[in-house]
């Protein structure tokens, strides 16, 4: 069971990185070059921080819901 949780956590981390790249990099770096400008770096950093904050909020709420359901005996689903 612990291995399943670790694999789920790794999958979630990969998804987070993919989404950050998909949304933030494409938004902030329209024409990739050999290095990022200061504006691109600032944009990317702010976008990434907002995205991760939202991801953490959703994850915490989801975990809290799973805990409530498991303690009430009404768990109807798993992590997937």
PyMOL Python script that loads the backbone (N, CA, C, O; Angstrom):
from pymol import cmd

cmd.read_pdbstr("""\
ATOM      1  N   UNK A   1       0.824  -1.188   0.000  1.00  0.00           N
ATOM      2  CA  UNK A   1       0.000   0.000   0.000  1.00  0.00           C
ATOM      3  C   UNK A   1       0.871   1.257   0.000  1.00  0.00           C
ATOM      4  O   UNK A   1       0.537   2.252  -0.642  1.00  0.00           O
ATOM      5  N   UNK A   2       1.983   1.201   0.722  1.00  0.00           N
ATOM      6  CA  UNK A   2       2.895   2.342   0.770  1.00  0.00           C
ATOM      7  C   UNK A   2       3.493   2.613  -0.607  1.00  0.00           C
ATOM      8  O   UNK A   2       3.663   3.766  -1.003  1.00  0.00           O
ATOM      9  N   UNK A   3       3.810   1.544  -1.331  1.00  0.00           N
ATOM     10  CA  UNK A   3       4.379   1.702  -2.666  1.00  0.00           C
ATOM     11  C   UNK A   3       3.363   2.352  -3.606  1.00  0.00           C
ATOM     12  O   UNK A   3       3.734   3.171  -4.448  1.00  0.00           O
ATOM     13  N   UNK A   4       2.108   1.999  -3.470  1.00  0.00           N
ATOM     14  CA  UNK A   4       1.056   2.594  -4.297  1.00  0.00           C
ATOM     15  C   UNK A   4       0.967   4.091  -4.026  1.00  0.00           C
ATOM     16  O   UNK A   4       0.829   4.887  -4.954  1.00  0.00           O
ATOM     17  N   UNK A   5       1.044   4.468  -2.763  1.00  0.00           N
ATOM     18  CA  UNK A   5       1.000   5.892  -2.408  1.00  0.00           C
ATOM     19  C   UNK A   5       2.197   6.638  -2.985  1.00  0.00           C
ATOM     20  O   UNK A   5       2.057   7.748  -3.497  1.00  0.00           O
ATOM     21  N   UNK A   6       3.373   6.024  -2.899  1.00  0.00           N
ATOM     22  CA  UNK A   6       4.577   6.659  -3.439  1.00  0.00           C
ATOM     23  C   UNK A   6       4.481   6.824  -4.951  1.00  0.00           C
ATOM     24  O   UNK A   6       4.875   7.855  -5.495  1.00  0.00           O
ATOM     25  N   UNK A   7       3.958   5.810  -5.623  1.00  0.00           N
ATOM     26  CA  UNK A   7       3.799   5.895  -7.072  1.00  0.00           C
ATOM     27  C   UNK A   7       2.774   6.964  -7.440  1.00  0.00           C
ATOM     28  O   UNK A   7       2.955   7.689  -8.418  1.00  0.00           O
ATOM     29  N   UNK A   8       1.700   7.063  -6.660  1.00  0.00           N
ATOM     30  CA  UNK A   8       0.694   8.099  -6.913  1.00  0.00           C
ATOM     31  C   UNK A   8       1.291   9.484  -6.693  1.00  0.00           C
ATOM     32  O   UNK A   8       1.003  10.412  -7.449  1.00  0.00           O
ATOM     33  N   UNK A   9       2.115   9.626  -5.669  1.00  0.00           N
ATOM     34  CA  UNK A   9       2.765  10.914  -5.405  1.00  0.00           C
ATOM     35  C   UNK A   9       3.709  11.287  -6.544  1.00  0.00           C
ATOM     36  O   UNK A   9       3.767  12.450  -6.943  1.00  0.00           O
ATOM     37  N   UNK A  10       4.443  10.318  -7.067  1.00  0.00           N
ATOM     38  CA  UNK A  10       5.342  10.581  -8.198  1.00  0.00           C
ATOM     39  C   UNK A  10       4.555  10.973  -9.441  1.00  0.00           C
ATOM     40  O   UNK A  10       4.956  11.874 -10.177  1.00  0.00           O
ATOM     41  N   UNK A  11       3.449  10.304  -9.669  1.00  0.00           N
ATOM     42  CA  UNK A  11       2.599  10.639 -10.814  1.00  0.00           C
ATOM     43  C   UNK A  11       2.065  12.053 -10.676  1.00  0.00           C
ATOM     44  O   UNK A  11       2.047  12.812 -11.645  1.00  0.00           O
ATOM     45  N   UNK A  12       1.634  12.409  -9.479  1.00  0.00           N
ATOM     46  CA  UNK A  12       1.135  13.766  -9.243  1.00  0.00           C
ATOM     47  C   UNK A  12       2.232  14.802  -9.460  1.00  0.00           C
ATOM     48  O   UNK A  12       1.977  15.863 -10.030  1.00  0.00           O
ATOM     49  N   UNK A  13       3.437  14.507  -9.015  1.00  0.00           N
ATOM     50  CA  UNK A  13       4.553  15.441  -9.200  1.00  0.00           C
ATOM     51  C   UNK A  13       4.860  15.618 -10.684  1.00  0.00           C
ATOM     52  O   UNK A  13       5.103  16.736 -11.140  1.00  0.00           O
ATOM     53  N   UNK A  14       4.850  14.534 -11.428  1.00  0.00           N
ATOM     54  CA  UNK A  14       5.082  14.624 -12.879  1.00  0.00           C
ATOM     55  C   UNK A  14       4.002  15.464 -13.552  1.00  0.00           C
ATOM     56  O   UNK A  14       4.293  16.290 -14.417  1.00  0.00           O
ATOM     57  N   UNK A  15       2.754  15.246 -13.149  1.00  0.00           N
ATOM     58  CA  UNK A  15       1.651  16.016 -13.724  1.00  0.00           C
ATOM     59  C   UNK A  15       1.803  17.496 -13.414  1.00  0.00           C
ATOM     60  O   UNK A  15       1.553  18.340 -14.274  1.00  0.00           O
ATOM     61  N   UNK A  16       2.211  17.815 -12.195  1.00  0.00           N
ATOM     62  CA  UNK A  16       2.412  19.208 -11.819  1.00  0.00           C
ATOM     63  C   UNK A  16       3.478  19.848 -12.696  1.00  0.00           C
ATOM     64  O   UNK A  16       3.284  20.955 -13.200  1.00  0.00           O
ATOM     65  N   UNK A  17       4.591  19.168 -12.883  1.00  0.00           N
ATOM     66  CA  UNK A  17       5.673  19.709 -13.710  1.00  0.00           C
ATOM     67  C   UNK A  17       5.208  19.888 -15.151  1.00  0.00           C
ATOM     68  O   UNK A  17       5.509  20.904 -15.777  1.00  0.00           O
ATOM     69  N   UNK A  18       4.483  18.917 -15.675  1.00  0.00           N
ATOM     70  CA  UNK A  18       3.977  19.022 -17.045  1.00  0.00           C
ATOM     71  C   UNK A  18       3.033  20.208 -17.194  1.00  0.00           C
ATOM     72  O   UNK A  18       3.110  20.947 -18.176  1.00  0.00           O
ATOM     73  N   UNK A  19       2.146  20.391 -16.224  1.00  0.00           N
ATOM     74  CA  UNK A  19       1.185  21.498 -16.295  1.00  0.00           C
ATOM     75  C   UNK A  19       1.875  22.844 -16.160  1.00  0.00           C
ATOM     76  O   UNK A  19       1.522  23.793 -16.860  1.00  0.00           O
ATOM     77  N   UNK A  20       2.848  22.938 -15.274  1.00  0.00           N
ATOM     78  CA  UNK A  20       3.593  24.191 -15.128  1.00  0.00           C
ATOM     79  C   UNK A  20       4.294  24.513 -16.442  1.00  0.00           C
ATOM     80  O   UNK A  20       4.243  25.649 -16.913  1.00  0.00           O
ATOM     81  N   UNK A  21       4.942  23.525 -17.028  1.00  0.00           N
ATOM     82  CA  UNK A  21       5.611  23.753 -18.313  1.00  0.00           C
ATOM     83  C   UNK A  21       4.613  24.147 -19.389  1.00  0.00           C
ATOM     84  O   UNK A  21       4.840  25.083 -20.155  1.00  0.00           O
ATOM     85  N   UNK A  22       3.515  23.427 -19.433  1.00  0.00           N
ATOM     86  CA  UNK A  22       2.507  23.682 -20.458  1.00  0.00           C
ATOM     87  C   UNK A  22       1.936  25.091 -20.337  1.00  0.00           C
ATOM     88  O   UNK A  22       1.854  25.815 -21.329  1.00  0.00           O
ATOM     89  N   UNK A  23       1.547  25.478 -19.142  1.00  0.00           N
ATOM     90  CA  UNK A  23       0.870  26.759 -18.961  1.00  0.00           C
ATOM     91  C   UNK A  23       1.837  27.928 -18.804  1.00  0.00           C
ATOM     92  O   UNK A  23       1.707  28.937 -19.497  1.00  0.00           O
ATOM     93  N   UNK A  24       2.782  27.803 -17.922  1.00  0.00           N
ATOM     94  CA  UNK A  24       3.653  28.936 -17.596  1.00  0.00           C
ATOM     95  C   UNK A  24       4.722  29.180 -18.655  1.00  0.00           C
ATOM     96  O   UNK A  24       4.939  30.322 -19.061  1.00  0.00           O
ATOM     97  N   UNK A  25       5.381  28.139 -19.100  1.00  0.00           N
ATOM     98  CA  UNK A  25       6.451  28.342 -20.075  1.00  0.00           C
ATOM     99  C   UNK A  25       5.883  28.893 -21.373  1.00  0.00           C
ATOM    100  O   UNK A  25       6.432  29.835 -21.944  1.00  0.00           O
ATOM    101  N   UNK A  26       4.787  28.311 -21.840  1.00  0.00           N
ATOM    102  CA  UNK A  26       4.192  28.779 -23.090  1.00  0.00           C
ATOM    103  C   UNK A  26       3.673  30.206 -22.967  1.00  0.00           C
ATOM    104  O   UNK A  26       3.723  30.972 -23.929  1.00  0.00           O
ATOM    105  N   UNK A  27       3.175  30.563 -21.785  1.00  0.00           N
ATOM    106  CA  UNK A  27       2.660  31.914 -21.566  1.00  0.00           C
ATOM    107  C   UNK A  27       3.796  32.929 -21.478  1.00  0.00           C
ATOM    108  O   UNK A  27       3.710  34.014 -22.051  1.00  0.00           O
ATOM    109  N   UNK A  28       4.842  32.581 -20.773  1.00  0.00           N
ATOM    110  CA  UNK A  28       5.890  33.549 -20.427  1.00  0.00           C
ATOM    111  C   UNK A  28       7.069  33.581 -21.396  1.00  0.00           C
ATOM    112  O   UNK A  28       7.814  34.560 -21.429  1.00  0.00           O
ATOM    113  N   UNK A  29       7.241  32.536 -22.172  1.00  0.00           N
ATOM    114  CA  UNK A  29       8.398  32.476 -23.071  1.00  0.00           C
ATOM    115  C   UNK A  29       7.890  32.207 -24.495  1.00  0.00           C
ATOM    116  O   UNK A  29       7.971  31.081 -24.986  1.00  0.00           O
ATOM    117  N   UNK A  30       7.368  33.247 -25.151  1.00  0.00           N
ATOM    118  CA  UNK A  30       6.790  33.039 -26.481  1.00  0.00           C
ATOM    119  C   UNK A  30       7.819  32.668 -27.550  1.00  0.00           C
ATOM    120  O   UNK A  30       7.510  31.927 -28.483  1.00  0.00           O
ATOM    121  N   UNK A  31       9.036  33.182 -27.413  1.00  0.00           N
ATOM    122  CA  UNK A  31      10.094  32.894 -28.389  1.00  0.00           C
ATOM    123  C   UNK A  31      11.346  32.441 -27.639  1.00  0.00           C
ATOM    124  O   UNK A  31      12.202  33.260 -27.307  1.00  0.00           O
ATOM    125  N   UNK A  32      11.452  31.134 -27.371  1.00  0.00           N
ATOM    126  CA  UNK A  32      12.619  30.642 -26.622  1.00  0.00           C
ATOM    127  C   UNK A  32      13.931  30.966 -27.335  1.00  0.00           C
ATOM    128  O   UNK A  32      14.044  30.853 -28.556  1.00  0.00           O
ATOM    129  N   UNK A  33      14.899  31.363 -26.550  1.00  0.00           N
ATOM    130  CA  UNK A  33      16.233  31.636 -27.064  1.00  0.00           C
ATOM    131  C   UNK A  33      17.253  30.862 -26.263  1.00  0.00           C
ATOM    132  O   UNK A  33      16.944  29.825 -25.676  1.00  0.00           O
ATOM    133  N   UNK A  34      18.462  31.369 -26.242  1.00  0.00           N
ATOM    134  CA  UNK A  34      19.520  30.675 -25.509  1.00  0.00           C
ATOM    135  C   UNK A  34      19.427  30.904 -24.010  1.00  0.00           C
ATOM    136  O   UNK A  34      19.959  30.116 -23.228  1.00  0.00           O
ATOM    137  N   UNK A  35      18.751  31.984 -23.598  1.00  0.00           N
ATOM    138  CA  UNK A  35      18.555  32.250 -22.166  1.00  0.00           C
ATOM    139  C   UNK A  35      17.260  33.034 -21.985  1.00  0.00           C
ATOM    140  O   UNK A  35      16.721  33.601 -22.935  1.00  0.00           O
ATOM    141  N   UNK A  36      16.773  33.053 -20.748  1.00  0.00           N
ATOM    142  CA  UNK A  36      15.539  33.779 -20.439  1.00  0.00           C
ATOM    143  C   UNK A  36      15.858  35.233 -20.107  1.00  0.00           C
ATOM    144  O   UNK A  36      16.862  35.532 -19.460  1.00  0.00           O
ATOM    145  N   UNK A  37      14.991  36.123 -20.559  1.00  0.00           N
ATOM    146  CA  UNK A  37      15.143  37.525 -20.172  1.00  0.00           C
ATOM    147  C   UNK A  37      14.669  37.679 -18.733  1.00  0.00           C
ATOM    148  O   UNK A  37      14.052  36.769 -18.181  1.00  0.00           O
ATOM    149  N   UNK A  38      14.953  38.818 -18.127  1.00  0.00           N
ATOM    150  CA  UNK A  38      14.513  39.032 -16.743  1.00  0.00           C
ATOM    151  C   UNK A  38      12.988  39.060 -16.671  1.00  0.00           C
ATOM    152  O   UNK A  38      12.411  38.578 -15.696  1.00  0.00           O
ATOM    153  N   UNK A  39      12.334  39.610 -17.677  1.00  0.00           N
ATOM    154  CA  UNK A  39      10.870  39.627 -17.707  1.00  0.00           C
ATOM    155  C   UNK A  39      10.291  38.232 -17.816  1.00  0.00           C
ATOM    156  O   UNK A  39       9.304  37.911 -17.154  1.00  0.00           O
ATOM    157  N   UNK A  40      10.902  37.399 -18.653  1.00  0.00           N
ATOM    158  CA  UNK A  40      10.446  36.017 -18.798  1.00  0.00           C
ATOM    159  C   UNK A  40      10.652  35.241 -17.502  1.00  0.00           C
ATOM    160  O   UNK A  40       9.795  34.454 -17.098  1.00  0.00           O
ATOM    161  N   UNK A  41      11.783  35.465 -16.860  1.00  0.00           N
ATOM    162  CA  UNK A  41      12.073  34.789 -15.592  1.00  0.00           C
ATOM    163  C   UNK A  41      11.064  35.181 -14.529  1.00  0.00           C
ATOM    164  O   UNK A  41      10.548  34.323 -13.812  1.00  0.00           O
ATOM    165  N   UNK A  42      10.778  36.477 -14.421  1.00  0.00           N
ATOM    166  CA  UNK A  42       9.805  36.964 -13.439  1.00  0.00           C
ATOM    167  C   UNK A  42       8.427  36.390 -13.722  1.00  0.00           C
ATOM    168  O   UNK A  42       7.753  35.904 -12.814  1.00  0.00           O
ATOM    169  N   UNK A  43       8.009  36.445 -14.973  1.00  0.00           N
ATOM    170  CA  UNK A  43       6.701  35.913 -15.364  1.00  0.00           C
ATOM    171  C   UNK A  43       6.602  34.429 -15.028  1.00  0.00           C
ATOM    172  O   UNK A  43       5.613  33.981 -14.449  1.00  0.00           O
ATOM    173  N   UNK A  44       7.628  33.675 -15.394  1.00  0.00           N
ATOM    174  CA  UNK A  44       7.618  32.235 -15.163  1.00  0.00           C
ATOM    175  C   UNK A  44       7.582  31.920 -13.672  1.00  0.00           C
ATOM    176  O   UNK A  44       6.838  31.040 -13.238  1.00  0.00           O
ATOM    177  N   UNK A  45       8.378  32.633 -12.894  1.00  0.00           N
ATOM    178  CA  UNK A  45       8.423  32.400 -11.450  1.00  0.00           C
ATOM    179  C   UNK A  45       7.071  32.685 -10.809  1.00  0.00           C
ATOM    180  O   UNK A  45       6.587  31.886 -10.007  1.00  0.00           O
ATOM    181  N   UNK A  46       6.463  33.805 -11.149  1.00  0.00           N
ATOM    182  CA  UNK A  46       5.165  34.162 -10.572  1.00  0.00           C
ATOM    183  C   UNK A  46       4.079  33.179 -10.998  1.00  0.00           C
ATOM    184  O   UNK A  46       3.245  32.776 -10.187  1.00  0.00           O
ATOM    185  N   UNK A  47       4.093  32.802 -12.259  1.00  0.00           N
ATOM    186  CA  UNK A  47       3.110  31.840 -12.756  1.00  0.00           C
ATOM    187  C   UNK A  47       3.268  30.500 -12.047  1.00  0.00           C
ATOM    188  O   UNK A  47       2.285  29.893 -11.623  1.00  0.00           O
ATOM    189  N   UNK A  48       4.505  30.045 -11.923  1.00  0.00           N
ATOM    190  CA  UNK A  48       4.784  28.769 -11.277  1.00  0.00           C
ATOM    191  C   UNK A  48       4.335  28.789  -9.810  1.00  0.00           C
ATOM    192  O   UNK A  48       3.742  27.822  -9.332  1.00  0.00           O
ATOM    193  N   UNK A  49       4.615  29.880  -9.102  1.00  0.00           N
ATOM    194  CA  UNK A  49       4.222  29.983  -7.698  1.00  0.00           C
ATOM    195  C   UNK A  49       2.708  29.953  -7.546  1.00  0.00           C
ATOM    196  O   UNK A  49       2.189  29.289  -6.649  1.00  0.00           O
ATOM    197  N   UNK A  50       1.999  30.661  -8.407  1.00  0.00           N
ATOM    198  CA  UNK A  50       0.532  30.652  -8.351  1.00  0.00           C
ATOM    199  C   UNK A  50      -0.016  29.267  -8.656  1.00  0.00           C
ATOM    200  O   UNK A  50      -0.928  28.790  -7.981  1.00  0.00           O
ATOM    201  N   UNK A  51       0.541  28.630  -9.668  1.00  0.00           N
ATOM    202  CA  UNK A  51       0.073  27.307 -10.067  1.00  0.00           C
ATOM    203  C   UNK A  51       0.307  26.293  -8.956  1.00  0.00           C
ATOM    204  O   UNK A  51      -0.566  25.476  -8.663  1.00  0.00           O
ATOM    205  N   UNK A  52       1.478  26.345  -8.341  1.00  0.00           N
ATOM    206  CA  UNK A  52       1.787  25.404  -7.260  1.00  0.00           C
ATOM    207  C   UNK A  52       0.924  25.670  -6.030  1.00  0.00           C
ATOM    208  O   UNK A  52       0.513  24.730  -5.349  1.00  0.00           O
ATOM    209  N   UNK A  53       0.649  26.928  -5.742  1.00  0.00           N
ATOM    210  CA  UNK A  53      -0.215  27.262  -4.613  1.00  0.00           C
ATOM    211  C   UNK A  53      -1.622  26.702  -4.842  1.00  0.00           C
ATOM    212  O   UNK A  53      -2.221  26.130  -3.932  1.00  0.00           O
ATOM    213  N   UNK A  54      -2.140  26.868  -6.049  1.00  0.00           N
ATOM    214  CA  UNK A  54      -3.461  26.324  -6.367  1.00  0.00           C
ATOM    215  C   UNK A  54      -3.447  24.800  -6.291  1.00  0.00           C
ATOM    216  O   UNK A  54      -4.381  24.195  -5.763  1.00  0.00           O
ATOM    217  N   UNK A  55      -2.402  24.183  -6.810  1.00  0.00           N
ATOM    218  CA  UNK A  55      -2.270  22.722  -6.778  1.00  0.00           C
ATOM    219  C   UNK A  55      -2.265  22.225  -5.333  1.00  0.00           C
ATOM    220  O   UNK A  55      -2.939  21.246  -5.010  1.00  0.00           O
ATOM    221  N   UNK A  56      -1.510  22.894  -4.467  1.00  0.00           N
ATOM    222  CA  UNK A  56      -1.436  22.502  -3.058  1.00  0.00           C
ATOM    223  C   UNK A  56      -2.778  22.654  -2.365  1.00  0.00           C
ATOM    224  O   UNK A  56      -3.159  21.801  -1.563  1.00  0.00           O
ATOM    225  N   UNK A  57      -3.501  23.725  -2.660  1.00  0.00           N
ATOM    226  CA  UNK A  57      -4.816  23.938  -2.058  1.00  0.00           C
ATOM    227  C   UNK A  57      -5.769  22.817  -2.448  1.00  0.00           C
ATOM    228  O   UNK A  57      -6.462  22.259  -1.597  1.00  0.00           O
ATOM    229  N   UNK A  58      -5.802  22.494  -3.718  1.00  0.00           N
ATOM    230  CA  UNK A  58      -6.675  21.419  -4.192  1.00  0.00           C
ATOM    231  C   UNK A  58      -6.261  20.083  -3.579  1.00  0.00           C
ATOM    232  O   UNK A  58      -7.119  19.306  -3.159  1.00  0.00           O
ATOM    233  N   UNK A  59      -4.972  19.810  -3.525  1.00  0.00           N
ATOM    234  CA  UNK A  59      -4.485  18.548  -2.953  1.00  0.00           C
ATOM    235  C   UNK A  59      -4.866  18.416  -1.482  1.00  0.00           C
ATOM    236  O   UNK A  59      -5.304  17.352  -1.046  1.00  0.00           O
ATOM    237  N   UNK A  60      -4.701  19.493  -0.719  1.00  0.00           N
ATOM    238  CA  UNK A  60      -5.052  19.454   0.708  1.00  0.00           C
ATOM    239  C   UNK A  60      -6.537  19.184   0.898  1.00  0.00           C
ATOM    240  O   UNK A  60      -6.922  18.403   1.768  1.00  0.00           O
ATOM    241  N   UNK A  61      -7.371  19.825   0.091  1.00  0.00           N
ATOM    242  CA  UNK A  61      -8.810  19.605   0.204  1.00  0.00           C
ATOM    243  C   UNK A  61      -9.180  18.174  -0.174  1.00  0.00           C
ATOM    244  O   UNK A  61     -10.045  17.564   0.454  1.00  0.00           O
ATOM    245  N   UNK A  62      -8.532  17.651  -1.186  1.00  0.00           N
ATOM    246  CA  UNK A  62      -8.797  16.282  -1.618  1.00  0.00           C
ATOM    247  C   UNK A  62      -8.396  15.285  -0.534  1.00  0.00           C
ATOM    248  O   UNK A  62      -9.136  14.343  -0.246  1.00  0.00           O
ATOM    249  N   UNK A  63      -7.239  15.490   0.058  1.00  0.00           N
ATOM    250  CA  UNK A  63      -6.772  14.608   1.133  1.00  0.00           C
ATOM    251  C   UNK A  63      -7.707  14.696   2.334  1.00  0.00           C
ATOM    252  O   UNK A  63      -8.035  13.676   2.940  1.00  0.00           O
ATOM    253  N   UNK A  64      -8.135  15.899   2.678  1.00  0.00           N
ATOM    254  CA  UNK A  64      -9.067  16.066   3.800  1.00  0.00           C
ATOM    255  C   UNK A  64     -10.373  15.330   3.522  1.00  0.00           C
ATOM    256  O   UNK A  64     -10.946  14.707   4.416  1.00  0.00           O
ATOM    257  N   UNK A  65     -10.833  15.405   2.290  1.00  0.00           N
ATOM    258  CA  UNK A  65     -12.067  14.709   1.924  1.00  0.00           C
ATOM    259  C   UNK A  65     -11.891  13.199   2.041  1.00  0.00           C
ATOM    260  O   UNK A  65     -12.766  12.511   2.567  1.00  0.00           O
ATOM    261  N   UNK A  66     -10.770  12.683   1.557  1.00  0.00           N
ATOM    262  CA  UNK A  66     -10.515  11.246   1.670  1.00  0.00           C
ATOM    263  C   UNK A  66     -10.475  10.802   3.124  1.00  0.00           C
ATOM    264  O   UNK A  66     -10.999   9.743   3.468  1.00  0.00           O
ATOM    265  N   UNK A  67      -9.851  11.611   3.981  1.00  0.00           N
ATOM    266  CA  UNK A  67      -9.786  11.269   5.406  1.00  0.00           C
ATOM    267  C   UNK A  67     -11.170  11.265   6.033  1.00  0.00           C
ATOM    268  O   UNK A  67     -11.502  10.369   6.810  1.00  0.00           O
ATOM    269  N   UNK A  68     -11.981  12.268   5.697  1.00  0.00           N
ATOM    270  CA  UNK A  68     -13.347  12.323   6.237  1.00  0.00           C
ATOM    271  C   UNK A  68     -14.149  11.106   5.804  1.00  0.00           C
ATOM    272  O   UNK A  68     -14.857  10.497   6.607  1.00  0.00           O
ATOM    273  N   UNK A  69     -14.031  10.758   4.529  1.00  0.00           N
ATOM    274  CA  UNK A  69     -14.779   9.613   4.019  1.00  0.00           C
ATOM    275  C   UNK A  69     -14.303   8.301   4.635  1.00  0.00           C
ATOM    276  O   UNK A  69     -15.110   7.412   4.906  1.00  0.00           O
ATOM    277  N   UNK A  70     -13.002   8.178   4.857  1.00  0.00           N
ATOM    278  CA  UNK A  70     -12.501   6.923   5.418  1.00  0.00           C
ATOM    279  C   UNK A  70     -12.867   6.789   6.893  1.00  0.00           C
ATOM    280  O   UNK A  70     -13.105   5.678   7.366  1.00  0.00           O
ATOM    281  N   UNK A  71     -12.917   7.899   7.626  1.00  0.00           N
ATOM    282  CA  UNK A  71     -13.283   7.813   9.043  1.00  0.00           C
ATOM    283  C   UNK A  71     -14.780   7.624   9.229  1.00  0.00           C
ATOM    284  O   UNK A  71     -15.216   7.060  10.233  1.00  0.00           O
ATOM    285  N   UNK A  72     -15.572   8.092   8.266  1.00  0.00           N
ATOM    286  CA  UNK A  72     -17.017   7.925   8.393  1.00  0.00           C
ATOM    287  C   UNK A  72     -17.477   6.584   7.828  1.00  0.00           C
ATOM    288  O   UNK A  72     -18.647   6.221   7.949  1.00  0.00           O
ATOM    289  N   UNK A  73     -16.552   5.854   7.212  1.00  0.00           N
ATOM    290  CA  UNK A  73     -16.902   4.552   6.658  1.00  0.00           C
ATOM    291  C   UNK A  73     -17.627   4.655   5.334  1.00  0.00           C
ATOM    292  O   UNK A  73     -18.121   3.655   4.813  1.00  0.00           O
ATOM    293  N   UNK A  74     -17.694   5.854   4.789  1.00  0.00           N
ATOM    294  CA  UNK A  74     -18.428   6.045   3.547  1.00  0.00           C
ATOM    295  C   UNK A  74     -17.545   6.253   2.347  1.00  0.00           C
ATOM    296  O   UNK A  74     -17.968   6.864   1.365  1.00  0.00           O
ATOM    297  N   UNK A  75     -16.348   5.768   2.403  1.00  0.00           N
ATOM    298  CA  UNK A  75     -15.440   5.934   1.262  1.00  0.00           C
ATOM    299  C   UNK A  75     -15.984   5.151   0.081  1.00  0.00           C
ATOM    300  O   UNK A  75     -16.182   3.938   0.152  1.00  0.00           O
ATOM    301  N   UNK A  76     -16.220   5.872  -1.003  1.00  0.00           N
ATOM    302  CA  UNK A  76     -16.787   5.223  -2.180  1.00  0.00           C
ATOM    303  C   UNK A  76     -15.803   5.123  -3.318  1.00  0.00           C
ATOM    304  O   UNK A  76     -16.103   4.522  -4.349  1.00  0.00           O
ATOM    305  N   UNK A  77     -14.620   5.709  -3.146  1.00  0.00           N
ATOM    306  CA  UNK A  77     -13.658   5.670  -4.240  1.00  0.00           C
ATOM    307  C   UNK A  77     -12.252   5.681  -3.715  1.00  0.00           C
ATOM    308  O   UNK A  77     -12.011   5.912  -2.530  1.00  0.00           O
ATOM    309  N   UNK A  78     -11.340   5.433  -4.599  1.00  0.00           N
ATOM    310  CA  UNK A  78      -9.935   5.455  -4.236  1.00  0.00           C
ATOM    311  C   UNK A  78      -9.286   6.716  -4.746  1.00  0.00           C
ATOM    312  O   UNK A  78      -9.939   7.738  -4.957  1.00  0.00           O
ATOM    313  N   UNK A  79      -7.996   6.624  -4.937  1.00  0.00           N
ATOM    314  CA  UNK A  79      -7.261   7.781  -5.429  1.00  0.00           C
ATOM    315  C   UNK A  79      -7.462   7.970  -6.919  1.00  0.00           C
ATOM    316  O   UNK A  79      -7.178   9.046  -7.446  1.00  0.00           O
ATOM    317  N   UNK A  80      -7.945   6.951  -7.607  1.00  0.00           N
ATOM    318  CA  UNK A  80      -8.030   7.050  -9.059  1.00  0.00           C
ATOM    319  C   UNK A  80      -9.450   6.955  -9.515  1.00  0.00           C
ATOM    320  O   UNK A  80      -9.720   7.019 -10.714  1.00  0.00           O
TER     321      UNK A  80
END
""", "prot")
cmd.dss("prot")
cmd.show_as("cartoon", "prot")
cmd.util.cbc("prot")
cmd.orient("prot")
